[in-house]
Amino acid sequence: MTMLEKIKEAIREENYLYTQHARAEMVLEDFGEIRDEEVCQAILGGKIIENYPEDLPYPSCLIYGRTFQERPLHIVCAYAEVEKKVIIVTVYEPDPEHWINLERRKK
């Protein structure tokens, strides 16, 4: 099972938590507050666009996905293998000024 599949399974099973940083970013998002259900929708329909295998204490990745209303979101998730739990590190709506097709960082 890939990391993305494990993350999606944990989200479906509601086995995830948010860092304080993620919660603050969701409330203070420049493009409007991000709701929990939007995060789940974006992850379940999303794809990994960057991997951070060396992150500690758990490897993490950047997921790009869209909500049911087509709102684009980036979600950094870490996956705790033993607990089979997702840690949502941060969430934001990507700024097109900094991303190519919202999937690749502009240099």
Rosetta silent file (secondary structure, phi, psi, omega in degrees, C-alpha in Angstrom):
SEQUENCE: MTMLEKIKEAIREENYLYTQHARAEMVLEDFGEIRDEEVCQAILGGKIIENYPEDLPYPSCLIYGRTFQERPLHIVCAYAEVEKKVIIVTVYEPDPEHWINLERRKK
SCORE:     score description
SCORE:     0.000 S_00000001
   1 L     0.000  132.387 -179.978    0.000    0.000    0.000 S_00000001
   2 L   -74.863  165.762  177.599    1.401    3.417   -0.949 S_00000001
   3 H   -59.668  -41.888  179.589    1.686    6.298    1.497 S_00000001
   4 H   -62.022  -42.239  178.566   -1.209    8.055   -0.246 S_00000001
   5 H   -63.029  -40.470  178.406   -3.401    4.965    0.064 S_00000001
   6 H   -64.450  -41.999  179.339   -2.534    4.699    3.770 S_00000001
   7 H   -62.921  -47.066 -179.503   -3.353    8.376    4.298 S_00000001
   8 H   -62.076  -40.354  178.770   -6.680    8.088    2.484 S_00000001
   9 H   -63.147  -44.003  179.044   -7.611    4.972    4.480 S_00000001
  10 H   -63.346  -38.876  178.058   -6.827    6.733    7.772 S_00000001
  11 H   -63.931  -46.111  178.753   -8.914    9.758    6.694 S_00000001
  12 H   -59.465  -35.468 -179.418  -11.857    7.494    5.779 S_00000001
  13 L   -87.144    5.165 -179.862  -11.532    5.818    9.196 S_00000001
  14 L    57.245   37.617  179.061  -11.323    9.254   10.894 S_00000001
  15 L  -106.942   69.834 -178.965   -7.920    8.348   12.312 S_00000001
  16 E  -149.708  162.458  175.517   -6.239   11.735   11.996 S_00000001
  17 E  -145.290  160.379  179.559   -5.403   14.817   13.991 S_00000001
  18 E  -106.403  143.160  169.461   -4.420   18.407   13.305 S_00000001
  19 L   -75.917  162.734  175.477   -1.403   20.238   14.661 S_00000001
  20 H   -60.434  -37.733  179.550   -2.069   23.590   16.321 S_00000001
  21 H   -60.466  -45.616  179.848   -0.297   25.174   13.359 S_00000001
  22 H   -60.457  -45.605  179.945   -2.700   23.529   10.881 S_00000001
  23 H   -60.550  -42.581  179.535   -5.750   24.689   12.855 S_00000001
  24 H   -64.585  -43.166  179.704   -4.429   28.252   13.000 S_00000001
  25 H   -63.254  -37.527  179.557   -3.683   28.287    9.267 S_00000001
  26 H   -63.316  -40.188 -179.210   -7.172   26.995    8.478 S_00000001
  27 H   -73.633  -39.315 -173.252   -8.783   29.837   10.433 S_00000001
  28 H   -93.786    6.069 -176.913   -6.450   32.570    9.164 S_00000001
  29 L   -51.123  129.156 -178.796   -6.320   31.477    5.494 S_00000001
  30 L   -57.786  -34.597 -176.797   -6.084   34.537    3.213 S_00000001
  31 L   -89.917    6.033  179.568   -8.633   33.093    0.761 S_00000001
  32 L   117.803  147.262 -177.230  -11.176   32.276    3.499 S_00000001
  33 L   -52.223  141.961  178.946  -11.446   29.834    6.377 S_00000001
  34 L  -104.388  128.250 -178.598  -10.877   26.164    5.534 S_00000001
  35 L   -93.880  156.459  179.773  -13.311   23.663    7.059 S_00000001
  36 H   -53.819  -45.509 -177.039  -12.535   20.106    8.211 S_00000001
  37 H   -64.239  -29.547  177.002  -14.759   18.554    5.556 S_00000001
  38 H   -67.771  -39.339  178.166  -12.877   20.477    2.856 S_00000001
  39 H   -61.752  -47.918 -179.759   -9.587   19.033    4.081 S_00000001
  40 H   -62.446  -44.080  178.716  -10.970   15.494    3.971 S_00000001
  41 H   -59.244  -45.151 -177.990  -12.482   16.001    0.505 S_00000001
  42 H   -65.697  -40.168  178.820   -9.206   17.360   -0.858 S_00000001
  43 H   -67.022  -46.994 -176.233   -7.151   14.508    0.601 S_00000001
  44 H   -63.974  -29.335  178.302   -9.532   11.779   -0.578 S_00000001
  45 L  -102.798    6.693 -170.421   -9.531   13.137   -4.132 S_00000001
  46 L   -95.536 -176.602  178.335   -5.944   14.345   -4.062 S_00000001
  47 E  -142.740  154.638  178.068   -2.474   13.319   -5.094 S_00000001
  48 E   -78.838  127.559  178.109    0.992   13.672   -3.641 S_00000001
  49 E  -111.042  -16.240  174.032    2.959   16.442   -5.354 S_00000001
  50 E  -147.869  140.992  176.275    5.998   16.483   -3.032 S_00000001
  51 E  -113.063  143.178  177.878    7.469   13.856   -0.696 S_00000001
  52 E  -128.604   69.813 -173.488    9.455   14.568    2.451 S_00000001
  53 L   -65.791  -21.103 -177.671   10.715   11.095    3.467 S_00000001
  54 L   -89.005   -4.604 -179.807   13.369   12.473    5.821 S_00000001
  55 L   -59.280  144.659  177.872   10.907   14.486    7.958 S_00000001
  56 L  -122.505  146.383    8.075   10.873   13.621   11.642 S_00000001
  57 L   -83.012   -4.930 -179.819    9.285   12.203   13.644 S_00000001
  58 L  -135.465  148.211  173.065    7.373   10.810   10.625 S_00000001
  59 L   -60.813  148.400 -179.483    7.813   10.992    6.856 S_00000001
  60 E  -136.797  177.170 -179.119    5.433   13.490    5.297 S_00000001
  61 E  -155.500  162.749  175.115    4.159   14.683    1.949 S_00000001
  62 E  -105.942  121.352  179.742    2.357   17.562    0.288 S_00000001
  63 E  -105.740  134.257  173.109   -1.040   16.619   -1.121 S_00000001
  64 E  -110.086  127.538  177.491   -2.841   18.701   -3.722 S_00000001
  65 E  -153.718  173.683 -179.864   -6.576   18.169   -3.976 S_00000001
  66 E  -125.360  148.965  176.221   -9.855   19.957   -4.542 S_00000001
  67 L   -78.331  174.945  176.607  -13.010   20.173   -2.471 S_00000001
  68 L   -60.994  -25.128  178.387  -16.422   19.266   -3.858 S_00000001
  69 L   -92.309   13.040  177.642  -16.771   22.990   -4.683 S_00000001
  70 L    70.443   18.414  175.061  -13.462   22.839   -6.625 S_00000001
  71 L   -74.205  125.183  179.202  -11.516   24.834   -4.044 S_00000001
  72 E   -78.881  138.228  176.992   -7.823   23.906   -4.394 S_00000001
  73 E  -135.990  148.089  168.540   -6.005   22.956   -1.206 S_00000001
  74 E  -112.344  133.286 -179.850   -2.504   21.917   -0.240 S_00000001
  75 E  -131.978  122.536  173.102   -2.211   19.704    2.811 S_00000001
  76 E   -91.778  121.804 -178.131    1.043   18.607    4.409 S_00000001
  77 E  -123.220  138.877  168.929    0.456   15.246    6.059 S_00000001
  78 E  -107.779  152.065  179.925    2.713   13.016    8.104 S_00000001
  79 E  -123.188  120.612  177.346    1.871    9.349    8.516 S_00000001
  80 E   -90.631  103.859 -173.186    2.520    7.488   11.767 S_00000001
  81 L   -59.044  -49.267 -175.387    2.938    3.893   10.599 S_00000001
  82 L   -62.017  -44.307 -178.701    2.569    2.143   13.968 S_00000001
  83 L   -84.562  -11.162 -175.248   -0.607    4.033   14.905 S_00000001
  84 L    53.568   44.974 -175.597   -1.844    4.148   11.291 S_00000001
  85 E  -121.464  143.393  175.493   -2.667    7.795   11.975 S_00000001
  86 E   -97.181  133.535  172.963   -2.387   10.900    9.815 S_00000001
  87 E  -109.271  117.050 -179.839   -1.022   14.078   11.319 S_00000001
  88 E   -88.009  109.010 -172.048   -2.171   17.123    9.355 S_00000001
  89 E   -80.893  -45.054  176.175    0.769   19.493    9.684 S_00000001
  90 E  -156.776  158.699 -179.071   -0.572   22.427    7.702 S_00000001
  91 E  -142.750  135.300  176.387   -3.343   23.315    5.281 S_00000001
  92 E  -158.304  160.560  172.589   -3.602   26.240    2.882 S_00000001
  93 L   -90.510  120.060 -175.527   -5.080   27.357   -0.398 S_00000001
  94 L   -65.865  140.711  178.237   -2.155   27.631   -2.812 S_00000001
  95 L   -87.674  119.247 -179.269   -1.437   31.045   -4.283 S_00000001
  96 L   -56.434  -20.055  177.254   -1.210   30.782   -8.108 S_00000001
  97 L   -65.163  -23.949 -174.634    1.578   33.388   -7.938 S_00000001
  98 L  -110.745   -1.426 -173.937    3.829   30.733   -6.374 S_00000001
  99 E  -134.160  143.899  172.172    2.713   27.568   -8.167 S_00000001
 100 E   -93.491  119.732 -177.496    2.585   26.253  -11.742 S_00000001
 101 L    52.182   25.156 -179.864   -0.838   24.628  -12.208 S_00000001
 102 L    61.522   12.275 -176.334   -0.975   24.602   -8.376 S_00000001
 103 L  -120.823  -22.662 -178.830    1.244   21.495   -8.504 S_00000001
 104 E  -128.452  133.687  179.336    4.827   22.681   -9.051 S_00000001
 105 E   -65.275  138.316  172.748    6.640   25.451   -7.211 S_00000001
 106 L   -75.208  143.998 -177.369    7.705   28.367   -9.342 S_00000001
 107 L   -80.842    0.000    0.000   11.456   28.880   -9.223 S_00000001
